[in-house]
Amino acid sequence: MSKLASHYYLGDWRLEGGLSNATAVCDPATGHIIGLCPTMDHQDVIPQIFAAARASQRYWYHEVSIPEKQKIFLRIAKLFEKHRGELVWTMVKEGGKLWKWADAEVTEAIDTYTDYHGELNRVYSSRGVSRCQMQKKVVESYRKPKGVIFAIGPWNFPLAIIDAWKTAGALAGGNAVILKPAEQTPFTAQLGVELIHEAMRDVLETRFQNIANLVQLLQGKGEVTGKLILESGLYNKVVFTGGIDTGRVVASTAGRFIRECHLELGGHAAMVVLSDFDLERAIQEAIRGCLGDAGQRCVSTRVLWIPEHSFQTSLQRYIDLAKQFRVGRPDDFQTDMGPLVSKEQLDRVDDMVQKTIRQGGVCVLGGYPLNKDTVTRAKEEGLNFDEEAVCAGGYYYAPTVFVNIPCGVAAMDEEIFGPVICVNALPGCTLREEFENGVRLINRARQGLSNAILTNDAVLIKEAPFYIETGILYGRRGTTGAETNQDFGGVKDSGFGTEGRGIESFTDPMTYYIDLADEPRMAQAGEDEKIQRLLSSTKSPFFDFD
């Protein structure tokens, strides 16, 4: 029997929505239905959910001590570790992640709570007392919680992003959080919330009831559940990770209510390799950056720029390595690349690939779903895959390589969230010319999340951040590998705002002036006698028409 995901709100786990409007949760490796995700669509209960969240938030901020909060954060980390196997299995089964990537995501979630554990003191502390411009007047600066955070998460990192980055940051800042995970991966998010609640109960015991609605979980489709909550306008801030088109809807809806919005909308990551860098290492970085997680990361490498003089050799080396990359079941330790998350995602990737081909894009490897109908073609190309696995009905796509795709073609302008890369020749007769052309080619993209420049030149490696328009830049490595305790966010169409570092994104600064003078006064106002002398000795700049 399929498992039914649950919502958590108003202090209890609930199945509202039931089977009538549920979304099938499928195992990406086989296409088999393994669960159902109900859609929360009760508009009348939304105000109650937010009212309960605000009550829990006030108690959390005012009545739960810093040592208690620190114990809760460390307890969450320990419970994630204790249930590592269960969390990993859940991500493998519903998300199609490889064992090693699912295990790494649990580690990332643990590290996030451990890191934010050190941030808790900062919410309550002043940044010191400063003298003002006026005598007998001082100022203090505080950070205050925003209130209730509405967090919408993606399917590619259901634990690290929704239950860790967004939730840990919100809680550390003294807020409540209402979570809307992706309907493709509801069970990972649900298990994470269960463990967060367990940690709170372990530390607060009978007082847990006072914060029972601090972390609430509403499952369902974005166009229903997400829209319902967004259009309520009851949140103080919305944090969203997902596609650009959906991000526009989120931002415009939040904007109607003058609500703060943080968008992380993916990217079109480029690797620029200069001729002084070891090309073998560069190709290895590109393979991992593109095919790791089947290209389903917002920072996955989409374009590889290789110096013209070594282009053909480097292109062939990439193709050879891509052919060796073993495609198969995510729970097989011999697998290098697993399936895409869903049939919808498989079709989307293939549509983008076929669009690129129709626009004149030259595909030299792959370019098709990997299934029982294409295994003969895949064998002829020399791809390395588990035939039994890819013929079982899952959502596999062949590693795909385009060559010298011009700007304006789909694969060069739009994010193909799959194992697809454009390998292009980088023009330039000197290292400086290669660098300048690489900067120009990176900056022409509408997106600006993660990019990389690989060179051993000390001057160019230091110049790069001043010229490249991106939220994350890597030097001497590929486009993946962001740290959980550093800023993570993009520019241009990749969105705005950052996550991952400190409580700044989840608190508001409050400036507190204390006037110690005995009489009322206005700042910067001069004395009457001085003003009168000034005006009487100065000619008016306006004409006298009398």
One Martini backbone bead per residue (centre of mass of N, CA, C, O) as a GRO file, in nm:
protein
  546
    1MET     BB    1   0.098   0.035   0.021
    2SER     BB    2   0.071   0.354   0.004
    3LYS     BB    3   0.201   0.640   0.121
    4LEU     BB    4   0.089   0.911   0.332
    5ALA     BB    5   0.121   1.222   0.359
    6SER     BB    6   0.169   1.498   0.592
    7HIS     BB    7   0.049   1.737   0.787
    8TYR     BB    8   0.147   2.030   0.998
    9TYR     BB    9  -0.102   2.171   1.219
   10LEU     BB   10  -0.223   2.281   1.505
   11GLY     BB   11  -0.052   2.046   1.670
   12ASP     BB   12  -0.086   1.835   1.414
   13TRP     BB   13  -0.135   1.554   1.234
   14ARG     BB   14  -0.254   1.555   0.887
   15LEU     BB   15  -0.497   1.451   0.603
   16GLU     BB   16  -0.579   1.680   0.452
   17GLY     BB   17  -0.714   1.598   0.121
   18GLY     BB   18  -0.621   1.328   0.072
   19LEU     BB   19  -0.695   1.149  -0.231
   20SER     BB   20  -0.842   1.353  -0.425
   21ASN     BB   21  -0.557   1.566  -0.434
   22ALA     BB   22  -0.327   1.379  -0.493
   23THR     BB   23   0.019   1.308  -0.537
   24ALA     BB   24   0.236   1.121  -0.691
   25VAL     BB   25   0.499   0.919  -0.560
   26CYS     BB   26   0.801   0.837  -0.722
   27ASP     BB   27   1.032   0.615  -0.829
   28PRO     BB   28   1.286   0.709  -1.037
   29ALA     BB   29   1.402   0.411  -1.100
   30THR     BB   30   1.086   0.289  -1.191
   31GLY     BB   31   0.796   0.461  -1.159
   32HIS     BB   32   0.683   0.383  -0.896
   33ILE     BB   33   0.447   0.398  -0.659
   34ILE     BB   34   0.514   0.508  -0.303
   35GLY     BB   35   0.312   0.762  -0.286
   36LEU     BB   36   0.126   1.038  -0.127
   37CYS     BB   37   0.038   1.390  -0.187
   38PRO     BB   38  -0.128   1.610  -0.034
   39THR     BB   39  -0.346   1.899  -0.066
   40MET     BB   40  -0.356   2.208   0.067
   41ASP     BB   41  -0.706   2.379   0.053
   42HIS     BB   42  -0.777   2.540   0.330
   43GLN     BB   43  -0.847   2.865   0.360
   44ASP     BB   44  -0.983   2.907   0.650
   45VAL     BB   45  -0.713   2.800   0.818
   46ILE     BB   46  -0.479   3.001   0.771
   47PRO     BB   47  -0.517   3.212   1.001
   48GLN     BB   48  -0.476   3.002   1.229
   49ILE     BB   49  -0.188   2.918   1.158
   50PHE     BB   50  -0.062   3.204   1.197
   51ALA     BB   51  -0.154   3.253   1.485
   52ALA     BB   52  -0.005   3.010   1.605
   53ALA     BB   53   0.278   3.093   1.511
   54ARG     BB   54   0.290   3.363   1.672
   55ALA     BB   55   0.263   3.242   1.951
   56SER     BB   56   0.517   3.062   1.934
   57GLN     BB   57   0.718   3.290   1.866
   58ARG     BB   58   0.693   3.449   2.129
   59TYR     BB   59   0.786   3.224   2.313
   60TRP     BB   60   1.058   3.163   2.179
   61TYR     BB   61   1.177   3.452   2.217
   62HIS     BB   62   1.101   3.508   2.537
   63GLU     BB   63   1.102   3.199   2.700
   64VAL     BB   64   1.344   3.077   2.549
   65SER     BB   65   1.645   3.005   2.611
   66ILE     BB   66   1.954   2.992   2.489
   67PRO     BB   67   2.039   2.716   2.607
   68GLU     BB   68   1.787   2.571   2.499
   69LYS     BB   69   1.832   2.627   2.201
   70GLN     BB   70   2.107   2.495   2.182
   71LYS     BB   71   2.007   2.213   2.258
   72ILE     BB   72   1.814   2.181   2.022
   73PHE     BB   73   2.015   2.203   1.790
   74LEU     BB   74   2.194   1.965   1.885
   75ARG     BB   75   1.963   1.757   1.886
   76ILE     BB   76   1.898   1.766   1.589
   77ALA     BB   77   2.175   1.672   1.493
   78LYS     BB   78   2.163   1.396   1.644
   79LEU     BB   79   1.903   1.290   1.505
   80PHE     BB   80   2.009   1.295   1.220
   81GLU     BB   81   2.230   1.092   1.282
   82LYS     BB   82   2.054   0.860   1.393
   83HIS     BB   83   1.864   0.891   1.106
   84ARG     BB   84   2.037   0.865   0.849
   85GLY     BB   85   1.936   0.611   0.703
   86GLU     BB   86   1.639   0.704   0.670
   87LEU     BB   87   1.700   0.964   0.515
   88VAL     BB   88   1.852   0.839   0.280
   89TRP     BB   89   1.637   0.642   0.179
   90THR     BB   90   1.423   0.856   0.118
   91MET     BB   91   1.586   1.011  -0.098
   92VAL     BB   92   1.632   0.773  -0.287
   93LYS     BB   93   1.329   0.691  -0.340
   94GLU     BB   94   1.198   0.995  -0.407
   95GLY     BB   95   1.472   1.141  -0.560
   96GLY     BB   96   1.726   0.961  -0.678
   97LYS     BB   97   1.960   0.958  -0.501
   98LEU     BB   98   2.256   0.898  -0.420
   99TRP     BB   99   2.397   0.784  -0.151
  100LYS     BB  100   2.628   1.000  -0.128
  101TRP     BB  101   2.437   1.251  -0.159
  102ALA     BB  102   2.242   1.191   0.073
  103ASP     BB  103   2.456   1.179   0.294
  104ALA     BB  104   2.563   1.468   0.245
  105GLU     BB  105   2.294   1.610   0.320
  106VAL     BB  106   2.291   1.532   0.614
  107THR     BB  107   2.554   1.669   0.686
  108GLU     BB  108   2.460   1.953   0.607
  109ALA     BB  109   2.232   1.971   0.816
  110ILE     BB  110   2.407   1.934   1.066
  111ASP     BB  111   2.599   2.174   1.015
  112THR     BB  112   2.383   2.393   1.022
  113TYR     BB  113   2.292   2.361   1.321
  114THR     BB  114   2.571   2.393   1.441
  115ASP     BB  115   2.623   2.679   1.331
  116TYR     BB  116   2.357   2.823   1.443
  117HIS     BB  117   2.418   2.778   1.742
  118GLY     BB  118   2.621   3.039   1.736
  119GLU     BB  119   2.378   3.266   1.671
  120LEU     BB  120   2.173   3.307   1.913
  121ASN     BB  121   2.293   3.556   2.072
  122ARG     BB  122   2.250   3.787   1.847
  123VAL     BB  123   1.944   3.856   1.883
  124TYR     BB  124   1.975   3.991   2.189
  125SER     BB  125   2.208   4.167   2.113
  126SER     BB  126   2.401   4.437   2.123
  127ARG     BB  127   2.628   4.649   1.927
  128GLY     BB  128   2.621   4.872   2.121
  129VAL     BB  129   2.720   5.191   2.237
  130SER     BB  130   2.653   5.514   2.093
  131ARG     BB  131   2.731   5.817   1.997
  132CYS     BB  132   2.595   6.103   1.905
  133GLN     BB  133   2.576   6.415   1.768
  134MET     BB  134   2.433   6.463   2.020
  135GLN     BB  135   2.411   6.549   2.322
  136LYS     BB  136   2.282   6.330   2.538
  137LYS     BB  137   2.303   6.083   2.313
  138VAL     BB  138   2.208   5.747   2.237
  139VAL     BB  139   2.285   5.424   2.068
  140GLU     BB  140   2.121   5.119   1.970
  141SER     BB  141   2.161   4.780   1.831
  142TYR     BB  142   1.930   4.547   1.695
  143ARG     BB  143   1.788   4.217   1.660
  144LYS     BB  144   1.483   4.117   1.502
  145PRO     BB  145   1.232   3.942   1.439
  146LYS     BB  146   1.005   3.899   1.180
  147GLY     BB  147   0.828   3.615   1.260
  148VAL     BB  148   0.694   3.476   0.978
  149ILE     BB  149   0.807   3.213   0.776
  150PHE     BB  150   0.790   3.141   0.430
  151ALA     BB  151   0.881   2.815   0.300
  152ILE     BB  152   1.012   2.719  -0.022
  153GLY     BB  153   1.095   2.408  -0.161
  154PRO     BB  154   1.289   2.171  -0.312
  155TRP     BB  155   1.363   1.847  -0.452
  156ASN     BB  156   1.691   1.835  -0.451
  157PHE     BB  157   1.683   1.959  -0.124
  158PRO     BB  158   1.475   1.854   0.124
  159LEU     BB  159   1.668   1.892   0.380
  160ALA     BB  160   1.886   2.118   0.359
  161ILE     BB  161   1.683   2.351   0.279
  162ILE     BB  162   1.406   2.318   0.437
  163ASP     BB  163   1.517   2.185   0.729
  164ALA     BB  164   1.774   2.386   0.745
  165TRP     BB  165   1.838   2.657   0.615
  166LYS     BB  166   1.550   2.775   0.669
  167THR     BB  167   1.486   2.676   0.960
  168ALA     BB  168   1.741   2.748   1.120
  169GLY     BB  169   1.740   3.050   1.050
  170ALA     BB  170   1.463   3.118   1.162
  171LEU     BB  171   1.505   3.017   1.455
  172ALA     BB  172   1.762   3.178   1.523
  173GLY     BB  173   1.594   3.458   1.470
  174GLY     BB  174   1.300   3.400   1.629
  175ASN     BB  175   1.113   3.233   1.447
  176ALA     BB  176   0.869   3.121   1.251
  177VAL     BB  177   0.768   2.829   1.038
  178ILE     BB  178   0.641   2.768   0.704
  179LEU     BB  179   0.621   2.473   0.515
  180LYS     BB  180   0.679   2.406   0.147
  181PRO     BB  181   0.724   2.139  -0.012
  182ALA     BB  182   0.778   1.929  -0.246
  183GLU     BB  183   0.574   1.688  -0.398
  184GLN     BB  184   0.812   1.482  -0.471
  185THR     BB  185   0.944   1.531  -0.147
  186PRO     BB  186   0.768   1.486   0.141
  187PHE     BB  187   0.913   1.274   0.339
  188THR     BB  188   1.171   1.419   0.416
  189ALA     BB  189   1.042   1.670   0.539
  190GLN     BB  190   0.871   1.518   0.748
  191LEU     BB  191   1.101   1.382   0.902
  192GLY     BB  192   1.246   1.641   0.982
  193VAL     BB  193   1.011   1.760   1.153
  194GLU     BB  194   0.988   1.530   1.354
  195LEU     BB  195   1.279   1.574   1.469
  196ILE     BB  196   1.244   1.863   1.562
  197HIS     BB  197   1.016   1.802   1.763
  198GLU     BB  198   1.169   1.598   1.933
  199ALA     BB  199   1.387   1.795   2.032
  200MET     BB  200   1.193   1.990   2.176
  201ARG     BB  201   1.077   1.782   2.372
  202ASP     BB  202   1.340   1.691   2.509
  203VAL     BB  203   1.397   1.983   2.631
  204LEU     BB  204   1.094   2.104   2.720
  205GLU     BB  205   0.866   1.911   2.729
  206THR     BB  206   0.582   2.049   2.856
  207ARG     BB  207   0.654   2.322   2.682
  208PHE     BB  208   0.599   2.243   2.384
  209GLN     BB  209   0.305   2.352   2.351
  210ASN     BB  210   0.410   2.658   2.311
  211ILE     BB  211   0.574   2.543   2.023
  212ALA     BB  212   0.398   2.356   1.828
  213ASN     BB  213   0.384   2.608   1.588
  214LEU     BB  214   0.674   2.682   1.484
  215VAL     BB  215   0.667   2.412   1.295
  216GLN     BB  216   0.513   2.394   0.982
  217LEU     BB  217   0.336   2.162   0.747
  218LEU     BB  218   0.262   2.206   0.392
  219GLN     BB  219   0.128   2.022   0.155
  220GLY     BB  220   0.177   2.039  -0.204
  221LYS     BB  221   0.095   2.227  -0.453
  222GLY     BB  222   0.198   2.528  -0.559
  223GLU     BB  223  -0.073   2.622  -0.716
  224VAL     BB  224  -0.217   2.586  -0.429
  225THR     BB  225  -0.071   2.605  -0.156
  226GLY     BB  226   0.124   2.833  -0.221
  227LYS     BB  227  -0.088   3.035  -0.321
  228LEU     BB  228  -0.263   3.048  -0.068
  229ILE     BB  229  -0.042   3.169   0.118
  230LEU     BB  230   0.056   3.407  -0.047
  231GLU     BB  231  -0.242   3.543  -0.071
  232SER     BB  232  -0.264   3.613   0.239
  233GLY     BB  233  -0.015   3.793   0.365
  234LEU     BB  234   0.077   3.675   0.673
  235TYR     BB  235   0.358   3.705   0.629
  236ASN     BB  236   0.696   3.847   0.657
  237LYS     BB  237   0.844   3.616   0.486
  238VAL     BB  238   0.983   3.488   0.178
  239VAL     BB  239   1.137   3.171   0.093
  240PHE     BB  240   1.285   3.074  -0.227
  241THR     BB  241   1.329   2.762  -0.415
  242GLY     BB  242   1.366   2.778  -0.779
  243GLY     BB  243   1.221   2.887  -1.044
  244ILE     BB  244   1.191   3.169  -1.229
  245ASP     BB  245   0.889   3.178  -1.292
  246THR     BB  246   0.797   3.129  -0.999
  247GLY     BB  247   0.953   3.368  -0.875
  248ARG     BB  248   0.782   3.588  -1.003
  249VAL     BB  249   0.521   3.514  -0.855
  250VAL     BB  250   0.623   3.541  -0.568
  251ALA     BB  251   0.718   3.838  -0.583
  252SER     BB  252   0.448   3.969  -0.678
  253THR     BB  253   0.275   3.874  -0.442
  254ALA     BB  254   0.444   3.988  -0.206
  255GLY     BB  255   0.440   4.284  -0.313
  256ARG     BB  256   0.139   4.348  -0.255
  257PHE     BB  257   0.222   4.326   0.078
  258ILE     BB  258   0.504   4.420   0.150
  259ARG     BB  259   0.703   4.166   0.128
  260GLU     BB  260   0.959   3.993   0.190
  261CYS     BB  261   1.206   3.855  -0.050
  262HIS     BB  262   1.362   3.534  -0.124
  263LEU     BB  263   1.563   3.435  -0.412
  264GLU     BB  264   1.641   3.103  -0.551
  265LEU     BB  265   1.676   3.043  -0.922
  266GLY     BB  266   1.924   2.963  -1.032
  267GLY     BB  267   2.131   2.870  -1.324
  268HIS     BB  268   2.437   2.909  -1.561
  269ALA     BB  269   2.702   2.745  -1.530
  270ALA     BB  270   3.045   2.842  -1.574
  271MET     BB  271   3.354   2.721  -1.723
  272VAL     BB  272   3.674   2.876  -1.721
  273VAL     BB  273   3.959   2.785  -1.917
  274LEU     BB  274   4.286   2.832  -1.906
  275SER     BB  275   4.598   2.757  -2.058
  276ASP     BB  276   4.752   2.723  -1.761
  277PHE     BB  277   4.572   2.483  -1.705
  278ASP     BB  278   4.486   2.172  -1.612
  279LEU     BB  279   4.289   1.988  -1.823
  280GLU     BB  280   4.226   1.729  -1.671
  281ARG     BB  281   4.112   1.860  -1.422
  282ALA     BB  282   3.892   2.025  -1.562
  283ILE     BB  283   3.732   1.784  -1.672
  284GLN     BB  284   3.672   1.656  -1.398
  285GLU     BB  285   3.511   1.895  -1.290
  286ALA     BB  286   3.293   1.897  -1.514
  287ILE     BB  287   3.177   1.616  -1.474
  288ARG     BB  288   3.084   1.658  -1.182
  289GLY     BB  289   2.919   1.922  -1.232
  290CYS     BB  290   2.715   1.785  -1.441
  291LEU     BB  291   2.659   1.463  -1.343
  292GLY     BB  292   2.609   1.529  -1.073
  293ASP     BB  293   2.292   1.465  -0.994
  294ALA     BB  294   2.212   1.484  -1.301
  295GLY     BB  295   2.215   1.810  -1.302
  296GLN     BB  296   2.029   1.878  -1.017
  297ARG     BB  297   2.166   2.172  -0.993
  298CYS     BB  298   2.200   2.515  -0.974
  299VAL     BB  299   2.540   2.462  -1.002
  300SER     BB  300   2.560   2.321  -1.248
  301THR     BB  301   2.735   2.251  -1.525
  302ARG     BB  302   2.667   2.399  -1.860
  303VAL     BB  303   2.953   2.541  -1.932
  304LEU     BB  304   3.252   2.482  -2.136
  305TRP     BB  305   3.557   2.662  -2.153
  306ILE     BB  306   3.802   2.611  -2.409
  307PRO     BB  307   4.083   2.641  -2.548
  308GLU     BB  308   4.140   2.637  -2.879
  309HIS     BB  309   4.420   2.472  -2.896
  310SER     BB  310   4.261   2.229  -2.698
  311PHE     BB  311   3.970   2.146  -2.778
  312GLN     BB  312   3.956   1.862  -2.911
  313THR     BB  313   4.098   1.708  -2.685
  314SER     BB  314   3.904   1.792  -2.454
  315LEU     BB  315   3.641   1.694  -2.576
  316GLN     BB  316   3.720   1.394  -2.594
  317ARG     BB  317   3.772   1.357  -2.293
  318TYR     BB  318   3.488   1.416  -2.199
  319ILE     BB  319   3.345   1.195  -2.359
  320ASP     BB  320   3.497   0.955  -2.238
  321LEU     BB  321   3.408   1.008  -1.941
  322ALA     BB  322   3.101   1.005  -1.990
  323LYS     BB  323   3.096   0.705  -2.084
  324GLN     BB  324   3.203   0.595  -1.798
  325PHE     BB  325   2.957   0.689  -1.667
  326ARG     BB  326   2.749   0.531  -1.453
  327VAL     BB  327   2.423   0.416  -1.513
  328GLY     BB  328   2.179   0.388  -1.236
  329ARG     BB  329   2.102   0.296  -0.947
  330PRO     BB  330   2.111   0.473  -0.645
  331ASP     BB  331   2.165   0.192  -0.460
  332ASP     BB  332   2.428   0.166  -0.628
  333PHE     BB  333   2.773   0.180  -0.578
  334GLN     BB  334   2.842   0.183  -0.904
  335THR     BB  335   2.706   0.448  -0.932
  336ASP     BB  336   2.724   0.784  -1.084
  337MET     BB  337   2.424   0.800  -1.223
  338GLY     BB  338   2.104   0.879  -1.198
  339PRO     BB  339   1.799   0.984  -1.199
  340LEU     BB  340   1.546   1.161  -1.244
  341VAL     BB  341   1.280   1.267  -1.045
  342SER     BB  342   1.081   1.277  -1.308
  343LYS     BB  343   0.884   1.273  -1.580
  344GLU     BB  344   0.864   1.576  -1.608
  345GLN     BB  345   1.173   1.626  -1.606
  346LEU     BB  346   1.245   1.450  -1.844
  347ASP     BB  347   1.074   1.607  -2.053
  348ARG     BB  348   1.206   1.882  -2.011
  349VAL     BB  349   1.490   1.808  -2.095
  350ASP     BB  350   1.420   1.695  -2.378
  351ASP     BB  351   1.290   1.951  -2.489
  352MET     BB  352   1.549   2.124  -2.471
  353VAL     BB  353   1.726   1.949  -2.651
  354GLN     BB  354   1.544   1.954  -2.906
  355LYS     BB  355   1.547   2.260  -2.935
  356THR     BB  356   1.851   2.285  -2.982
  357ILE     BB  357   1.857   2.112  -3.237
  358ARG     BB  358   1.655   2.284  -3.405
  359GLN     BB  359   1.863   2.542  -3.370
  360GLY     BB  360   2.157   2.381  -3.446
  361GLY     BB  361   2.260   2.192  -3.244
  362VAL     BB  362   2.548   2.001  -3.161
  363CYS     BB  363   2.528   1.653  -3.098
  364VAL     BB  364   2.781   1.408  -2.966
  365LEU     BB  365   2.603   1.316  -2.707
  366GLY     BB  366   2.322   1.185  -2.678
  367GLY     BB  367   1.980   1.315  -2.649
  368TYR     BB  368   1.824   1.094  -2.457
  369PRO     BB  369   1.645   0.871  -2.323
  370LEU     BB  370   1.707   0.598  -2.092
  371ASN     BB  371   1.586   0.295  -2.235
  372LYS     BB  372   1.454   0.022  -2.395
  373ASP     BB  373   1.450   0.197  -2.674
  374THR     BB  374   1.784   0.303  -2.637
  375VAL     BB  375   2.009   0.085  -2.579
  376THR     BB  376   2.134   0.043  -2.855
  377ARG     BB  377   2.233   0.332  -2.893
  378ALA     BB  378   2.403   0.342  -2.631
  379LYS     BB  379   2.597   0.114  -2.709
  380GLU     BB  380   2.705   0.246  -2.972
  381GLU     BB  381   2.822   0.496  -2.799
  382GLY     BB  382   2.945   0.369  -2.516
  383LEU     BB  383   2.777   0.351  -2.276
  384ASN     BB  384   2.748   0.334  -1.917
  385PHE     BB  385   2.513   0.079  -1.810
  386ASP     BB  386   2.227  -0.046  -1.650
  387GLU     BB  387   2.003  -0.221  -1.815
  388GLU     BB  388   1.797  -0.309  -1.603
  389ALA     BB  389   1.749  -0.029  -1.483
  390VAL     BB  390   1.670   0.142  -1.750
  391CYS     BB  391   1.425  -0.083  -1.812
  392ALA     BB  392   1.224  -0.027  -1.543
  393GLY     BB  393   1.091   0.287  -1.580
  394GLY     BB  394   1.267   0.517  -1.543
  395TYR     BB  395   1.443   0.860  -1.530
  396TYR     BB  396   1.659   0.845  -1.770
  397TYR     BB  397   1.960   1.017  -1.893
  398ALA     BB  398   2.178   1.089  -2.118
  399PRO     BB  399   2.472   1.190  -2.160
  400THR     BB  400   2.523   1.535  -2.275
  401VAL     BB  401   2.672   1.687  -2.581
  402PHE     BB  402   2.761   2.005  -2.681
  403VAL     BB  403   2.890   2.208  -2.964
  404ASN     BB  404   2.935   2.523  -3.018
  405ILE     BB  405   2.714   2.707  -2.886
  406PRO     BB  406   2.535   2.968  -2.943
  407CYS     BB  407   2.406   3.241  -2.868
  408GLY     BB  408   2.040   3.191  -2.831
  409VAL     BB  409   2.039   2.909  -2.752
  410ALA     BB  410   1.892   2.720  -2.525
  411ALA     BB  411   2.151   2.587  -2.379
  412MET     BB  412   2.278   2.896  -2.345
  413ASP     BB  413   2.011   3.038  -2.185
  414GLU     BB  414   1.897   2.783  -2.042
  415GLU     BB  415   1.800   2.575  -1.785
  416ILE     BB  416   1.924   2.245  -1.777
  417PHE     BB  417   1.805   2.002  -1.547
  418GLY     BB  418   2.072   1.817  -1.644
  419PRO     BB  419   2.303   1.599  -1.831
  420VAL     BB  420   2.403   1.893  -1.971
  421ILE     BB  421   2.648   2.018  -2.213
  422CYS     BB  422   2.859   2.292  -2.320
  423VAL     BB  423   3.130   2.278  -2.550
  424ASN     BB  424   3.355   2.551  -2.581
  425ALA     BB  425   3.542   2.782  -2.742
  426LEU     BB  426   3.813   2.986  -2.630
  427PRO     BB  427   3.913   3.282  -2.704
  428GLY     BB  428   4.264   3.357  -2.750
  429CYS     BB  429   4.620   3.442  -2.749
  430THR     BB  430   4.605   3.517  -2.450
  431LEU     BB  431   4.548   3.515  -2.123
  432ARG     BB  432   4.402   3.787  -2.117
  433GLU     BB  433   4.201   3.729  -2.345
  434GLU     BB  434   4.068   3.486  -2.220
  435PHE     BB  435   3.969   3.630  -1.971
  436GLU     BB  436   3.794   3.852  -2.107
  437ASN     BB  437   3.613   3.653  -2.262
  438GLY     BB  438   3.511   3.494  -2.018
  439VAL     BB  439   3.372   3.727  -1.875
  440ARG     BB  440   3.178   3.800  -2.106
  441LEU     BB  441   3.038   3.515  -2.126
  442ILE     BB  442   2.928   3.510  -1.841
  443ASN     BB  443   2.776   3.800  -1.838
  444ARG     BB  444   2.558   3.736  -2.068
  445ALA     BB  445   2.397   3.605  -1.871
  446ARG     BB  446   2.101   3.615  -1.691
  447GLN     BB  447   2.253   3.461  -1.491
  448GLY     BB  448   2.404   3.461  -1.127
  449LEU     BB  449   2.532   3.222  -0.928
  450SER     BB  450   2.751   3.006  -1.065
  451ASN     BB  451   3.110   3.026  -1.115
  452ALA     BB  452   3.422   2.961  -1.311
  453ILE     BB  453   3.788   2.996  -1.274
  454LEU     BB  454   4.079   2.850  -1.444
  455THR     BB  455   4.386   2.944  -1.289
  456ASN     BB  456   4.742   3.030  -1.207
  457ASP     BB  457   4.703   3.329  -1.211
  458ALA     BB  458   4.727   3.558  -0.961
  459VAL     BB  459   4.598   3.808  -1.090
  460LEU     BB  460   4.339   3.688  -1.224
  461ILE     BB  461   4.222   3.551  -0.966
  462LYS     BB  462   4.184   3.842  -0.828
  463GLU     BB  463   4.014   3.990  -1.054
  464ALA     BB  464   3.750   3.831  -1.107
  465PRO     BB  465   3.546   3.950  -0.884
  466PHE     BB  466   3.535   4.244  -1.029
  467TYR     BB  467   3.393   4.127  -1.318
  468ILE     BB  468   3.204   3.907  -1.216
  469GLU     BB  469   2.853   3.822  -1.243
  470THR     BB  470   2.807   3.686  -0.920
  471GLY     BB  471   2.744   3.512  -0.622
  472ILE     BB  472   2.939   3.271  -0.717
  473LEU     BB  473   3.297   3.197  -0.700
  474TYR     BB  474   3.544   3.000  -0.863
  475GLY     BB  475   3.879   2.892  -0.800
  476ARG     BB  476   4.027   2.614  -0.929
  477ARG     BB  477   3.724   2.507  -0.989
  478GLY     BB  478   3.421   2.425  -0.988
  479THR     BB  479   3.058   2.500  -0.940
  480THR     BB  480   3.081   2.324  -0.682
  481GLY     BB  481   3.082   2.353  -0.306
  482ALA     BB  482   2.920   2.487  -0.100
  483GLU     BB  483   2.897   2.637   0.207
  484THR     BB  484   2.691   2.651   0.494
  485ASN     BB  485   2.857   2.923   0.627
  486GLN     BB  486   2.777   3.079   0.361
  487ASP     BB  487   2.692   3.261   0.118
  488PHE     BB  488   2.374   3.205  -0.070
  489GLY     BB  489   2.352   3.352  -0.394
  490GLY     BB  490   2.223   3.573  -0.644
  491VAL     BB  491   2.196   3.730  -0.964
  492LYS     BB  492   1.971   3.852  -1.137
  493ASP     BB  493   1.780   3.576  -1.237
  494SER     BB  494   1.882   3.429  -0.956
  495GLY     BB  495   1.817   3.667  -0.768
  496PHE     BB  496   1.777   3.741  -0.405
  497GLY     BB  497   1.966   3.693  -0.156
  498THR     BB  498   2.061   3.502   0.145
  499GLU     BB  499   2.209   3.201   0.259
  500GLY     BB  500   2.400   3.028   0.531
  501ARG     BB  501   2.471   3.320   0.693
  502GLY     BB  502   2.337   3.380   0.947
  503ILE     BB  503   2.066   3.614   1.067
  504GLU     BB  504   2.015   3.853   0.869
  505SER     BB  505   1.777   3.719   0.689
  506PHE     BB  506   1.589   3.679   0.984
  507THR     BB  507   1.630   3.989   1.051
  508ASP     BB  508   1.589   4.310   1.209
  509PRO     BB  509   1.687   4.620   1.247
  510MET     BB  510   1.720   4.813   1.557
  511THR     BB  511   1.692   5.149   1.654
  512TYR     BB  512   1.803   5.291   1.978
  513TYR     BB  513   1.709   5.584   2.126
  514ILE     BB  514   1.868   5.789   2.391
  515ASP     BB  515   1.750   6.063   2.576
  516LEU     BB  516   1.920   6.270   2.836
  517ALA     BB  517   1.768   6.514   2.823
  518ASP     BB  518   1.546   6.757   2.967
  519GLU     BB  519   1.470   6.859   2.681
  520PRO     BB  520   1.318   6.913   2.406
  521ARG     BB  521   1.434   6.806   2.068
  522MET     BB  522   1.608   6.848   1.760
  523ALA     BB  523   1.784   6.722   1.528
  524GLN     BB  524   2.013   6.958   1.401
  525ALA     BB  525   1.903   7.201   1.544
  526GLY     BB  526   1.932   7.524   1.571
  527GLU     BB  527   1.972   7.827   1.695
  528ASP     BB  528   1.781   8.103   1.677
  529GLU     BB  529   1.996   8.332   1.675
  530LYS     BB  530   2.174   8.212   1.447
  531ILE     BB  531   1.955   8.205   1.229
  532GLN     BB  532   1.888   8.509   1.226
  533ARG     BB  533   2.171   8.607   1.147
  534LEU     BB  534   2.191   8.453   0.883
  535LEU     BB  535   1.939   8.574   0.735
  536SER     BB  536   2.014   8.883   0.769
  537SER     BB  537   2.308   8.831   0.604
  538THR     BB  538   2.127   8.708   0.366
  539LYS     BB  539   2.046   8.683   0.043
  540SER     BB  540   1.798   8.618  -0.149
  541PRO     BB  541   1.767   8.407  -0.439
  542PHE     BB  542   1.501   8.553  -0.484
  543PHE     BB  543   1.287   8.740  -0.637
  544ASP     BB  544   1.148   9.063  -0.616
  545PHE     BB  545   0.803   9.146  -0.705
  546ASP     BB  546   0.720   9.419  -0.546
   0.00000   0.00000   0.00000
